[in-house]
Amino acid sequence: MNERRMVRISKYLSRHLRHDPQRIGLTLDAHGWVPVDTLLRAAAEHGFPITAAELWEVVQSNDKRRYTLDNGRIRANQGHTVPVDLDLPAVQPPEVLYHGTVGRVVGAIRAEGLRPMNRHHVHLSADRQTATRVGARRGVPVVLTVAAGAMHADGHVFHVSANGVWLAGHVPPGYLGFPS
């Protein structure tokens, strides 16, 4: 499969497994799963046929590991705007995590901290390089440090998704480090 087709399928999956499943008649279960055959049938019925082999290739080769296949089901690993419970256990984070953003929102972040906006969680990265790539999607990246160890010690809950993205409900401004 060529790169263009792979990107189109990944974006299609993201839209329908994270944000708008009902658009093609999908119903995600409480944990975000949908049977693969149901997804493939719905995609075909709505003018975007995907083969099982293409689906497998997208899931296996996606550099961000956005999707998980399990027992004939598929789900997005995080980033949902529709109600789902990913059933992720609370875990102790590393002392420092990172968040990639852009300069135009740093003022609001200084005032309010990191908020999930229309998602369920704030997404954090385990390394500066990943946070830089995330921030670069929307412009010149600004990488913030998050005192995750201190947050955890103060009672904040962290989860980590199947693809290594760290999740928190909110990061108050006092736990953030800003570049000078």
Sequence and secondary structure as in RCSB ss.txt:
>XXXX:A:sequence
MNERRMVRISKYLSRHLRHDPQRIGLTLDAHGWVPVDTLLRAAAEHGFPITAAELWEVVQSNDKRRYTLDNGRIR
ANQGHTVPVDLDLPAVQPPEVLYHGTVGRVVGAIRAEGLRPMNRHHVHLSADRQTATRVGARRGVPVVLTVAAGA
MHADGHVFHVSANGVWLAGHVPPGYLGFPS
>XXXX:A:secstr
  HHHHHHHHHHHHIIIII GGGGT    TTS EEHHHHHHHHHHTT    HHHHHHHHHH TT  EEEETTEEE
ESS  SS            S EEEEEEGGGHHHHHHH B  TTSSSEEEBSSHHHHHHHHHTTSSEEEEEE HHH
HHHTT  EEE TTS EEES B GGGEE   
